[in-house]
Amino acid sequence: MKLKKFTFNPFSENTYVLYDNTGQCVIVDPGCSYDKEENELKKFIEDNKLTPVRLLNTHCHIDHVLGNRFVSETWNLPLEAHIEEQDNIENAGPYAAMFGMPDPKTPAIAKHLAEGDTISFGDTKMEVLFTPGHSPGHVVFYDKESENVIGGDVLFRESIGRTDLAGGDFETLIRSIRNKLFVLAETVTVYPGHGPETTIGHEKQRNPFLWEVMS
């Protein structure tokens, strides 16, 4: 599996295009909110002769869904996310208004993702891991072969996802990190929803938010 990261919108959100040698790709958490960002995403896909086959959300906070409509309509893709993210989808308009942004009019969730599901495209298969805490229906996508996790807002480089938003819970987030991410090999790379990538091993050793709760 290959990966391209874009950093979009005023929240500096990471959007990912995952692809392999077959030319098929999936788009995860499209945060493109302006024409320039939409064109940047589309140009990369066209220049690399990729065929988008799935639209995935790790979770549906406003910064991660601003480009859902664009991706869905451009490539005729239904939105896939966990059922517990439906409230966030329905409230995307009011949340956008709070930040002075237009209603993204994101499509409804058409396919519900759940723990243990397989995300297949081309020759690639990723596992869906259920990781609530930052958001009630948060999931991450784990590719065992390439040792990569598309991690959304669960674990950041030397930080963790916030839990003060609606549906967030600190203890739940810590359980998700402990039971779903820290059981993976220390060499696994985590590509988060904001900021630079990290590894499981680095976070076990260097993440100050986890030293006490993980001991």
MDAnalysis code that builds the backbone (N, CA, C; Angstrom):
import MDAnalysis as mda
import numpy as np

u = mda.Universe.empty(645, n_residues=215, atom_resindex=np.repeat(np.arange(215), 3), trajectory=True)
u.add_TopologyAttr("name", ["N", "CA", "C"] * 215)
u.add_TopologyAttr("resid", np.arange(1, 216))
u.add_TopologyAttr("resname", ["MET", "LYS", "LEU", "LYS", "LYS", "PHE", "THR", "PHE", "ASN", "PRO", "PHE", "SER", "GLU", "ASN", "THR", "TYR", "VAL", "LEU", "TYR", "ASP", "ASN", "THR", "GLY", "GLN", "CYS", "VAL", "ILE", "VAL", "ASP", "PRO", "GLY", "CYS", "SER", "TYR", "ASP", "LYS", "GLU", "GLU", "ASN", "GLU", "LEU", "LYS", "LYS", "PHE", "ILE", "GLU", "ASP", "ASN", "LYS", "LEU", "THR", "PRO", "VAL", "ARG", "LEU", "LEU", "ASN", "THR", "HIS", "CYS", "HIS", "ILE", "ASP", "HIS", "VAL", "LEU", "GLY", "ASN", "ARG", "PHE", "VAL", "SER", "GLU", "THR", "TRP", "ASN", "LEU", "PRO", "LEU", "GLU", "ALA", "HIS", "ILE", "GLU", "GLU", "GLN", "ASP", "ASN", "ILE", "GLU", "ASN", "ALA", "GLY", "PRO", "TYR", "ALA", "ALA", "MET", "PHE", "GLY", "MET", "PRO", "ASP", "PRO", "LYS", "THR", "PRO", "ALA", "ILE", "ALA", "LYS", "HIS", "LEU", "ALA", "GLU", "GLY", "ASP", "THR", "ILE", "SER", "PHE", "GLY", "ASP", "THR", "LYS", "MET", "GLU", "VAL", "LEU", "PHE", "THR", "PRO", "GLY", "HIS", "SER", "PRO", "GLY", "HIS", "VAL", "VAL", "PHE", "TYR", "ASP", "LYS", "GLU", "SER", "GLU", "ASN", "VAL", "ILE", "GLY", "GLY", "ASP", "VAL", "LEU", "PHE", "ARG", "GLU", "SER", "ILE", "GLY", "ARG", "THR", "ASP", "LEU", "ALA", "GLY", "GLY", "ASP", "PHE", "GLU", "THR", "LEU", "ILE", "ARG", "SER", "ILE", "ARG", "ASN", "LYS", "LEU", "PHE", "VAL", "LEU", "ALA", "GLU", "THR", "VAL", "THR", "VAL", "TYR", "PRO", "GLY", "HIS", "GLY", "PRO", "GLU", "THR", "THR", "ILE", "GLY", "HIS", "GLU", "LYS", "GLN", "ARG", "ASN", "PRO", "PHE", "LEU", "TRP", "GLU", "VAL", "MET", "SER"])
u.atoms.positions = np.array([
    [0.827, -1.192, 0.000],
    [0.000, 0.000, 0.000],
    [0.869, 1.253, 0.000],
    [0.478, 2.233, -0.802],
    [1.138, 3.527, -0.835],
    [0.194, 4.570, -0.253],
    [0.750, 5.705, 0.124],
    [-0.035, 6.704, 0.840],
    [0.385, 8.108, 0.430],
    [-0.621, 8.967, 0.275],
    [-0.384, 10.388, 0.030],
    [-1.178, 11.182, 1.063],
    [-0.491, 12.084, 1.762],
    [-1.145, 12.915, 2.771],
    [-1.319, 14.334, 2.251],
    [-2.502, 14.888, 2.492],
    [-2.781, 16.299, 2.239],
    [-3.181, 16.932, 3.569],
    [-2.775, 18.163, 3.797],
    [-3.220, 18.885, 4.986],
    [-4.129, 20.011, 4.532],
    [-5.408, 19.919, 4.942],
    [-6.446, 20.791, 4.429],
    [-7.155, 21.565, 5.543],
    [-7.837, 22.596, 5.146],
    [-8.788, 23.414, 5.895],
    [-8.147, 24.137, 7.088],
    [-8.886, 25.076, 7.693],
    [-8.307, 25.873, 8.786],
    [-7.912, 25.061, 10.011],
    [-8.375, 23.809, 10.098],
    [-8.040, 22.961, 11.234],
    [-6.763, 22.141, 10.995],
    [-6.129, 22.334, 9.847],
    [-4.921, 21.570, 9.475],
    [-5.161, 20.064, 9.626],
    [-6.199, 19.614, 8.979],
    [-6.602, 18.207, 9.043],
    [-5.896, 17.412, 7.954],
    [-5.496, 16.197, 8.298],
    [-4.825, 15.322, 7.337],
    [-5.836, 14.458, 6.588],
    [-5.844, 14.618, 5.282],
    [-6.623, 13.775, 4.369],
    [-5.666, 12.781, 3.723],
    [-6.101, 11.534, 3.583],
    [-5.221, 10.506, 3.024],
    [-5.824, 9.855, 1.793],
    [-4.974, 9.659, 0.783],
    [-5.307, 8.812, -0.356],
    [-4.419, 7.574, -0.248],
    [-5.044, 6.421, -0.161],
    [-4.332, 5.151, -0.059],
    [-4.499, 4.415, -1.378],
    [-3.411, 3.886, -1.914],
    [-3.489, 3.235, -3.222],
    [-2.411, 2.176, -3.337],
    [-2.534, 1.333, -4.362],
    [-1.509, 0.325, -4.609],
    [-1.251, 0.225, -6.108],
    [-0.497, -0.773, -6.493],
    [-0.063, -0.871, -7.890],
    [-1.186, -1.159, -8.875],
    [-2.360, -1.522, -8.385],
    [-3.492, -1.760, -9.288],
    [-4.096, -0.450, -9.788],
    [-3.806, 0.647, -9.103],
    [-4.388, 1.935, -9.471],
    [-5.668, 2.268, -8.727],
    [-6.223, 1.307, -7.987],
    [-7.393, 1.612, -7.174],
    [-6.951, 2.359, -5.916],
    [-7.823, 3.233, -5.415],
    [-7.491, 3.980, -4.206],
    [-8.732, 4.204, -3.362],
    [-8.501, 4.531, -2.096],
    [-9.569, 4.963, -1.198],
    [-9.181, 6.331, -0.645],
    [-10.176, 7.132, -0.341],
    [-9.965, 8.467, 0.200],
    [-10.492, 8.483, 1.623],
    [-9.624, 8.841, 2.577],
    [-9.969, 8.796, 3.991],
    [-10.023, 10.215, 4.555],
    [-11.151, 10.553, 5.168],
    [-11.338, 11.833, 5.854],
    [-11.047, 13.036, 4.959],
    [-11.739, 13.178, 3.855],
    [-11.471, 14.330, 2.986],
    [-11.870, 15.635, 3.676],
    [-10.873, 16.459, 3.957],
    [-11.135, 17.718, 4.644],
    [-11.074, 18.924, 3.732],
    [-10.977, 18.696, 2.431],
    [-10.853, 19.808, 1.482],
    [-12.103, 20.694, 1.552],
    [-11.884, 21.984, 1.797],
    [-13.016, 22.881, 2.014],
    [-13.042, 24.059, 1.051],
    [-12.050, 24.177, 0.198],
    [-11.991, 25.258, -0.778],
    [-11.713, 24.674, -2.164],
    [-11.996, 25.465, -3.199],
    [-11.749, 24.993, -4.560],
    [-10.297, 24.585, -4.759],
    [-9.368, 25.363, -4.209],
    [-7.944, 25.058, -4.375],
    [-7.604, 23.696, -3.788],
    [-8.168, 23.398, -2.630],
    [-7.897, 22.102, -1.987],
    [-8.557, 20.964, -2.760],
    [-9.770, 21.177, -3.206],
    [-10.451, 20.162, -4.012],
    [-9.663, 19.869, -5.284],
    [-9.174, 20.911, -5.921],
    [-8.403, 20.733, -7.156],
    [-7.083, 20.023, -6.899],
    [-6.469, 20.301, -5.755],
    [-5.213, 19.629, -5.411],
    [-5.425, 18.123, -5.251],
    [-6.491, 17.759, -4.561],
    [-6.812, 16.341, -4.385],
    [-7.120, 15.689, -5.728],
    [-7.963, 16.328, -6.518],
    [-8.350, 15.761, -7.809],
    [-7.160, 15.636, -8.750],
    [-6.285, 16.620, -8.754],
    [-5.121, 16.588, -9.640],
    [-4.199, 15.426, -9.297],
    [-3.966, 15.202, -8.006],
    [-3.108, 14.075, -7.622],
    [-3.698, 12.757, -8.118],
    [-4.987, 12.593, -7.943],
    [-5.640, 11.348, -8.359],
    [-5.572, 11.186, -9.878],
    [-5.823, 12.253, -10.600],
    [-5.788, 12.179, -12.064],
    [-4.362, 12.011, -12.588],
    [-3.419, 12.745, -12.019],
    [-2.026, 12.660, -12.486],
    [-1.445, 11.266, -12.280],
    [-1.896, 10.597, -11.235],
    [-1.389, 9.252, -10.940],
    [-2.287, 8.147, -11.488],
    [-3.284, 8.567, -12.288],
    [-4.189, 7.619, -12.956],
    [-4.820, 6.646, -11.955],
    [-5.291, 7.199, -10.855],
    [-5.919, 6.390, -9.815],
    [-7.432, 6.358, -10.006],
    [-8.022, 5.292, -9.524],
    [-9.474, 5.133, -9.566],
    [-9.995, 5.034, -8.145],
    [-10.639, 6.084, -7.619],
    [-11.199, 6.006, -6.269],
    [-12.365, 5.029, -6.211],
    [-12.333, 4.138, -5.218],
    [-13.383, 3.130, -5.107],
    [-14.105, 3.170, -3.759],
    [-13.569, 3.922, -2.771],
    [-14.242, 4.005, -1.475],
    [-13.964, 5.362, -0.830],
    [-14.974, 5.847, -0.121],
    [-14.890, 7.073, 0.669],
    [-15.093, 6.692, 2.131],
    [-14.056, 6.896, 2.956],
    [-14.063, 6.435, 4.337],
    [-13.879, 7.597, 5.302],
    [-14.604, 7.565, 6.406],
    [-14.368, 8.495, 7.513],
    [-13.948, 7.707, 8.748],
    [-12.829, 8.118, 9.379],
    [-12.493, 7.529, 10.676],
    [-13.522, 7.955, 11.711],
    [-13.951, 9.191, 11.610],
    [-15.021, 9.749, 12.432],
    [-15.534, 10.976, 11.697],
    [-16.602, 11.580, 12.208],
    [-17.294, 12.584, 11.408],
    [-17.343, 13.960, 12.058],
    [-16.300, 14.314, 12.795],
    [-16.184, 15.703, 13.236],
    [-16.007, 16.604, 12.018],
    [-16.398, 17.860, 12.175],
    [-16.518, 18.758, 11.031],
    [-15.241, 18.850, 10.197],
    [-14.070, 18.862, 10.849],
    [-12.829, 19.036, 10.098],
    [-12.486, 17.854, 9.206],
    [-13.108, 16.707, 9.473],
    [-12.818, 15.492, 8.708],
    [-13.852, 15.202, 7.618],
    [-14.897, 16.011, 7.536],
    [-15.977, 15.714, 6.587],
    [-16.234, 16.830, 5.589],
    [-15.453, 17.906, 5.653],
    [-15.729, 19.052, 4.796],
    [-15.674, 18.715, 3.310],
    [-14.906, 17.690, 2.935],
    [-14.808, 17.311, 1.537],
    [-15.616, 16.080, 1.161],
    [-16.442, 15.582, 2.083],
    [-17.213, 14.372, 1.782],
    [-18.092, 14.542, 0.543],
    [-18.788, 15.658, 0.488],
    [-19.709, 15.871, -0.633],
    [-18.942, 15.936, -1.956],
    [-17.837, 16.674, -1.968],
    [-17.040, 16.785, -3.193],
    [-16.568, 15.421, -3.669],
    [-16.015, 14.624, -2.767],
    [-15.506, 13.302, -3.149],
    [-16.642, 12.396, -3.583],
    [-17.723, 12.404, -2.830],
    [-18.860, 11.537, -3.152],
    [-19.433, 11.854, -4.530],
    [-19.606, 13.146, -4.836],
    [-20.206, 13.527, -6.107],
    [-19.225, 13.411, -7.278],
    [-17.937, 13.686, -7.034],
    [-16.955, 13.631, -8.119],
    [-16.737, 12.216, -8.609],
    [-16.690, 11.252, -7.667],
    [-16.376, 9.872, -8.055],
    [-17.516, 8.900, -7.760],
    [-18.684, 9.443, -7.442],
    [-19.883, 8.625, -7.231],
    [-19.639, 7.552, -6.168],
    [-19.184, 7.989, -5.007],
    [-18.852, 7.071, -3.925],
    [-19.776, 7.277, -2.733],
    [-20.326, 6.207, -2.167],
    [-21.110, 6.331, -0.938],
    [-20.186, 6.509, 0.260],
    [-20.666, 7.187, 1.273],
    [-19.879, 7.404, 2.482],
    [-19.937, 6.193, 3.396],
    [-18.763, 5.800, 3.902],
    [-18.662, 4.678, 4.836],
    [-18.094, 5.181, 6.161],
    [-18.824, 4.909, 7.253],
    [-18.395, 5.304, 8.587],
    [-19.165, 4.456, 9.603],
    [-18.803, 4.575, 10.875],
    [-19.480, 3.812, 11.923],
    [-20.859, 4.404, 12.197],
    [-21.800, 3.567, 12.570],
    [-23.173, 4.009, 12.803],
    [-23.256, 5.056, 13.923],
    [-22.331, 4.983, 14.898],
    [-22.366, 5.926, 16.009],
    [-21.925, 7.330, 15.612],
    [-21.513, 7.503, 14.368],
    [-21.127, 8.828, 13.892],
    [-22.282, 9.562, 13.215],
    [-23.468, 8.973, 13.223],
    [-24.597, 9.586, 12.532],
    [-24.942, 10.964, 13.099],
    [-24.878, 11.113, 14.428],
    [-25.187, 12.419, 15.015],
    [-24.212, 13.487, 14.531],
    [-22.938, 13.121, 14.423],
    [-21.956, 14.104, 13.944],
    [-22.235, 14.502, 12.497],
    [-22.659, 13.544, 11.683],
    [-23.016, 13.855, 10.296],
    [-24.206, 14.806, 10.259],
    [-25.215, 14.499, 11.069],
    [-26.423, 15.322, 11.062],
    [-26.169, 16.724, 11.597],
    [-25.167, 16.881, 12.449],
    [-24.879, 18.186, 13.044],
    [-23.743, 18.919, 12.348],
    [-23.297, 18.415, 11.206],
    [-22.170, 19.039, 10.506],
    [-22.478, 20.485, 10.121],
    [-23.698, 20.755, 9.686],
    [-24.074, 22.111, 9.295],
    [-23.971, 23.101, 10.440],
    [-24.635, 22.821, 11.588],
    [-24.525, 23.732, 12.730],
    [-23.093, 23.906, 13.234],
    [-22.309, 22.824, 13.236],
    [-20.918, 22.946, 13.679],
    [-20.128, 23.849, 12.729],
    [-20.367, 23.705, 11.432],
    [-19.676, 24.551, 10.468],
    [-20.029, 26.017, 10.697],
    [-21.293, 26.287, 10.966],
    [-21.731, 27.659, 11.196],
    [-21.041, 28.278, 12.405],
    [-20.754, 27.455, 13.431],
    [-20.061, 27.950, 14.615],
    [-18.688, 28.516, 14.270],
    [-18.079, 27.986, 13.217],
    [-16.750, 28.427, 12.808],
    [-16.800, 29.357, 11.592],
    [-17.991, 29.845, 11.274],
    [-18.133, 30.773, 10.164],
    [-17.949, 30.127, 8.807],
    [-18.238, 28.835, 8.716],
    [-18.055, 28.105, 7.466],
    [-19.415, 27.705, 6.907],
    [-19.543, 27.555, 5.599],
    [-20.818, 27.130, 5.016],
    [-21.113, 25.668, 5.345],
    [-22.370, 25.316, 5.290],
    [-22.797, 23.932, 5.513],
    [-22.131, 23.028, 4.475],
    [-21.352, 22.019, 4.903],
    [-20.691, 21.153, 3.928],
    [-21.638, 20.202, 3.211],
    [-22.874, 20.087, 3.730],
    [-23.890, 19.224, 3.114],
    [-23.322, 17.836, 2.826],
    [-22.663, 17.278, 3.836],
    [-22.080, 15.958, 3.674],
    [-23.163, 14.908, 3.475],
    [-22.927, 13.936, 2.624],
    [-23.926, 12.881, 2.438],
    [-24.099, 12.059, 3.700],
    [-25.221, 11.391, 3.801],
    [-25.469, 10.496, 4.925],
    [-24.559, 9.271, 4.823],
    [-24.394, 8.605, 5.946],
    [-23.609, 7.372, 5.950],
    [-24.403, 6.302, 5.213],
    [-23.819, 5.766, 4.156],
    [-24.503, 4.765, 3.340],
    [-24.118, 3.343, 3.722],
    [-22.922, 3.177, 4.274],
    [-22.458, 1.859, 4.702],
    [-21.821, 1.988, 6.064],
    [-22.272, 1.157, 6.996],
    [-21.772, 1.240, 8.365],
    [-20.568, 0.320, 8.556],
    [-19.479, 0.911, 9.034],
    [-18.271, 0.153, 9.315],
    [-18.302, -0.344, 10.755],
    [-17.701, -1.504, 10.993],
    [-17.697, -2.078, 12.338],
    [-16.395, -2.811, 12.584],
    [-16.096, -3.034, 13.845],
    [-14.907, -3.781, 14.253],
    [-14.777, -5.088, 13.477],
    [-13.593, -5.322, 12.925],
    [-13.336, -6.571, 12.218],
    [-13.680, -6.559, 10.748],
    [-14.342, -5.498, 10.267],
    [-14.611, -5.405, 8.827],
    [-13.290, -5.316, 8.065],
    [-13.335, -5.719, 6.803],
    [-12.173, -5.616, 5.930],
    [-12.425, -4.552, 4.874],
    [-11.496, -3.632, 4.755],
    [-11.540, -2.616, 3.701],
    [-10.648, -3.108, 2.571],
    [-11.250, -3.464, 1.445],
    [-10.501, -4.011, 0.320],
    [-10.495, -3.037, -0.845],
    [-9.341, -2.887, -1.460],
    [-9.229, -2.166, -2.729],
    [-7.969, -2.664, -3.415],
    [-8.056, -2.873, -4.725],
    [-6.917, -3.432, -5.443],
    [-6.448, -4.717, -4.793],
    [-5.149, -4.795, -4.486],
    [-4.579, -5.952, -3.800],
    [-4.427, -5.723, -2.298],
    [-5.026, -4.662, -1.787],
    [-4.839, -4.263, -0.391],
    [-6.048, -4.619, 0.452],
    [-5.771, -5.083, 1.667],
    [-6.835, -5.365, 2.631],
    [-6.451, -4.738, 3.965],
    [-7.325, -3.896, 4.494],
    [-7.120, -3.274, 5.791],
    [-8.207, -3.713, 6.757],
    [-7.849, -3.790, 8.024],
    [-8.803, -4.172, 9.053],
    [-9.358, -2.937, 9.741],
    [-10.653, -2.957, 10.011],
    [-11.292, -1.887, 10.764],
    [-11.190, -2.199, 12.255],
    [-10.633, -1.263, 13.015],
    [-10.562, -1.377, 14.470],
    [-11.442, -0.297, 15.089],
    [-12.293, -0.691, 16.027],
    [-13.203, 0.244, 16.684],
    [-12.475, 0.913, 17.837],
    [-12.323, 2.253, 17.780],
    [-11.495, 2.986, 18.739],
    [-12.212, 4.229, 19.255],
    [-13.313, 4.075, 19.968],
    [-14.052, 5.245, 20.467],
    [-13.297, 5.954, 21.590],
    [-13.806, 7.118, 21.951],
    [-13.228, 7.897, 23.032],
    [-13.112, 9.356, 22.643],
    [-12.472, 9.612, 21.516],
    [-12.472, 10.967, 20.952],
    [-13.838, 11.270, 20.370],
    [-14.417, 10.264, 19.774],
    [-15.732, 10.347, 19.145],
    [-16.400, 8.986, 19.342],
    [-17.725, 8.931, 19.487],
    [-18.365, 7.661, 19.869],
    [-18.237, 6.539, 18.853],
    [-18.099, 6.881, 17.564],
    [-18.008, 5.842, 16.547],
    [-16.684, 5.834, 15.820],
    [-15.635, 6.278, 16.484],
    [-14.330, 6.381, 15.830],
    [-13.800, 4.993, 15.462],
    [-13.256, 4.890, 14.250],
    [-12.570, 3.679, 13.810],
    [-11.221, 4.072, 13.223],
    [-10.310, 3.103, 13.158],
    [-9.043, 3.291, 12.456],
    [-8.891, 2.150, 11.465],
    [-7.978, 2.331, 10.509],
    [-7.779, 1.351, 9.451],
    [-6.342, 0.844, 9.508],
    [-6.197, -0.472, 9.694],
    [-4.893, -1.082, 9.925],
    [-4.523, -2.000, 8.772],
    [-3.393, -1.698, 8.138],
    [-2.861, -2.552, 7.083],
    [-1.685, -3.345, 7.656],
    [-1.915, -4.600, 7.946],
    [-0.902, -5.438, 8.592],
    [0.319, -5.619, 7.711],
    [0.114, -5.756, 6.408],
    [1.226, -6.039, 5.499],
    [2.230, -4.886, 5.461],
    [1.738, -3.674, 5.357],
    [2.646, -2.525, 5.292],
    [2.928, -1.914, 6.659],
    [2.282, -2.441, 7.699],
    [2.435, -1.953, 9.072],
    [2.089, -0.470, 9.187],
    [0.902, -0.124, 8.678],
    [0.416, 1.250, 8.742],
    [-0.972, 1.302, 9.363],
    [-1.216, 2.333, 10.145],
    [-2.538, 2.610, 10.694],
    [-2.950, 4.019, 10.284],
    [-4.128, 4.138, 9.703],
    [-4.721, 5.455, 9.472],
    [-5.563, 5.724, 10.707],
    [-5.051, 6.618, 11.572],
    [-5.520, 6.645, 12.949],
    [-6.488, 7.726, 13.353],
    [-6.880, 8.625, 12.435],
    [-7.812, 9.663, 12.840],
    [-7.290, 10.444, 14.036],
    [-8.185, 10.716, 14.997],
    [-7.829, 11.580, 16.125],
    [-7.728, 10.813, 17.441],
    [-7.229, 9.582, 17.386],
    [-7.053, 8.790, 18.603],
    [-5.684, 9.046, 19.222],
    [-4.642, 8.848, 18.434],
    [-3.265, 8.940, 18.917],
    [-2.463, 9.830, 17.987],
    [-1.816, 10.844, 18.577],
    [-0.957, 11.742, 17.820],
    [0.491, 11.558, 18.259],
    [1.402, 12.186, 17.550],
    [2.802, 12.155, 17.970],
    [2.938, 12.890, 19.305],
    [3.188, 12.119, 20.361],
    [3.365, 12.613, 21.717],
    [2.141, 13.358, 22.242],
    [0.961, 12.938, 21.782],
    [-0.290, 13.499, 22.277],
    [-1.411, 12.499, 22.023],
    [-2.618, 12.849, 22.441],
    [-3.787, 12.009, 22.224],
    [-4.957, 12.882, 21.806],
    [-6.020, 12.266, 21.332],
    [-7.200, 13.004, 20.926],
    [-7.891, 13.669, 22.101],
    [-8.502, 14.799, 21.855],
    [-9.257, 15.491, 22.894],
    [-10.535, 14.726, 23.209],
    [-11.027, 14.874, 24.422],
    [-12.226, 14.121, 24.834],
    [-13.306, 15.045, 25.386],
    [-13.189, 16.350, 25.132],
    [-14.150, 17.303, 25.669],
    [-15.253, 17.662, 24.687],
    [-15.271, 17.010, 23.525],
    [-16.348, 17.238, 22.564],
    [-17.493, 16.271, 22.834],
    [-18.639, 16.535, 22.236],
    [-19.813, 15.682, 22.449],
    [-19.488, 14.226, 22.116],
    [-19.789, 13.341, 23.040],
    [-19.538, 11.920, 22.824],
    [-18.146, 11.471, 23.185],
    [-17.285, 12.401, 23.624],
    [-15.932, 12.041, 23.998],
    [-15.860, 11.521, 25.425],
    [-14.883, 10.662, 25.694],
    [-14.713, 10.124, 27.039],
    [-13.262, 9.689, 27.209],
    [-12.593, 10.247, 28.206],
    [-11.167, 9.998, 28.389],
    [-10.861, 8.529, 28.657],
    [-11.577, 7.907, 29.584],
    [-11.298, 6.513, 29.922],
    [-11.523, 5.596, 28.717],
    [-12.538, 5.894, 27.932],
    [-12.807, 5.100, 26.734],
    [-11.678, 5.253, 25.732],
    [-11.182, 6.477, 25.577],
    [-10.073, 6.717, 24.654],
    [-8.832, 5.948, 25.096],
    [-8.521, 5.970, 26.371],
    [-7.344, 5.260, 26.874],
    [-7.485, 3.755, 26.641],
    [-8.667, 3.225, 26.850],
    [-8.884, 1.788, 26.575],
    [-8.671, 1.483, 25.099],
    [-9.122, 2.367, 24.238],
    [-8.933, 2.151, 22.803],
    [-7.449, 2.115, 22.451],
    [-6.688, 3.051, 23.008],
    [-5.253, 3.082, 22.733],
    [-4.576, 1.833, 23.280],
    [-4.908, 1.482, 24.518],
    [-4.276, 0.332, 25.159],
    [-4.634, -0.983, 24.454],
    [-5.908, -1.177, 24.153],
    [-6.383, -2.484, 23.695],
    [-6.382, -2.670, 22.186],
    [-6.341, -1.568, 21.424],
    [-6.408, -1.701, 19.972],
    [-5.118, -1.267, 19.277],
    [-4.442, -0.254, 19.814],
    [-3.236, 0.253, 19.159],
    [-1.949, -0.253, 19.808],
    [-1.874, -0.231, 21.122],
    [-0.632, -0.623, 21.775],
    [-0.391, -2.124, 21.759],
    [-1.328, -2.902, 21.263],
    [-1.104, -4.342, 21.071],
    [-0.454, -4.614, 19.713],
    [-0.370, -3.602, 18.867],
    [0.274, -3.761, 17.562],
    [1.792, -3.681, 17.726],
    [2.504, -4.131, 16.707],
    [3.969, -4.110, 16.749],
    [4.473, -2.683, 16.919],
    [5.585, -2.525, 17.633],
    [6.134, -1.200, 17.880],
    [6.607, -0.523, 16.597],
    [6.802, -1.309, 15.546],
    [7.248, -0.757, 14.268],
    [6.097, -0.213, 13.420],
    [4.875, -0.406, 13.855],
    [3.720, 0.074, 13.096],
    [3.706, 1.607, 13.094],
    [3.513, 2.182, 11.911],
    [3.424, 3.628, 11.761],
    [1.972, 4.076, 11.856],
    [1.731, 5.119, 12.639],
    [0.397, 5.694, 12.794],
    [0.352, 7.023, 12.045],
    [-0.587, 7.130, 11.117],
    [-0.807, 8.367, 10.374],
    [-2.056, 9.033, 10.950],
    [-1.871, 10.093, 11.741],
    [-3.000, 10.680, 12.471],
    [-3.769, 11.709, 11.661],
    [-4.873, 12.156, 12.251],
    [-5.718, 13.143, 11.592],
    [-5.168, 14.554, 11.618],
    [-4.138, 14.782, 12.431],
    [-3.472, 16.083, 12.503],
    [-2.005, 15.841, 12.829],
    [-1.136, 16.630, 12.258],
    [0.272, 16.551, 12.606],
    [1.007, 15.408, 11.919],
    [2.277, 15.197, 12.333],
    [3.130, 14.208, 11.669],
    [2.835, 12.786, 12.105],
    [3.287, 11.853, 11.299],
    [3.147, 10.445, 11.652],
    [4.047, 10.092, 12.826],
    [3.769, 8.942, 13.430],
    [4.555, 8.456, 14.549],
    [4.553, 6.930, 14.497],
    [5.127, 6.294, 15.492],
    [5.094, 4.828, 15.574],
    [4.560, 4.420, 16.936],
    [4.076, 3.199, 17.002],
    [3.589, 2.668, 18.269],
    [4.717, 2.667, 19.296],
    [5.900, 2.245, 18.881],
    [7.030, 2.210, 19.799],
    [7.386, 3.575, 20.348],
    [7.369, 4.588, 19.487],
    [7.694, 5.945, 19.930],
    [6.694, 6.418, 20.975],
    [5.413, 6.159, 20.739],
    [4.398, 6.645, 21.675],
    [4.454, 5.911, 23.002],
    [4.805, 4.647, 22.984],
    [4.958, 3.921, 24.252],
    [6.069, 4.523, 25.099],
    [7.089, 5.031, 24.446],
    [8.245, 5.555, 25.162],
    [8.157, 7.054, 25.443],
    [7.507, 7.817, 24.558],
    [7.653, 9.273, 24.600],
    [6.361, 10.048, 24.810],
    [5.216, 9.372, 24.852],
    [3.957, 10.119, 24.931],
    [3.649, 10.480, 26.384],
    [3.770, 11.755, 26.778],
    [3.586, 12.129, 28.177],
    [2.154, 11.981, 28.670],
    [1.190, 11.944, 27.750],
    [-0.206, 11.792, 28.152],
    [-0.543, 10.357, 28.552],
    [0.385, 9.430, 28.267],
    [0.092, 8.013, 28.486],
    [0.989, 7.356, 29.532],
    [1.997, 8.054, 30.014],
    [2.934, 7.449, 30.953],
    [2.225, 6.898, 32.197],
    [1.411, 7.696, 32.827],
    [0.778, 7.271, 34.078],
    [-0.379, 6.323, 33.835],
    [-1.213, 6.617, 32.852],
    [-2.412, 5.807, 32.653],
    [-2.076, 4.443, 32.063],
    [-0.934, 4.316, 31.415],
    [-0.559, 3.045, 30.820],
    [0.331, 2.205, 31.740],
    [0.764, 2.748, 32.860],
    [1.683, 2.028, 33.749],
    [0.941, 1.019, 34.606],
])
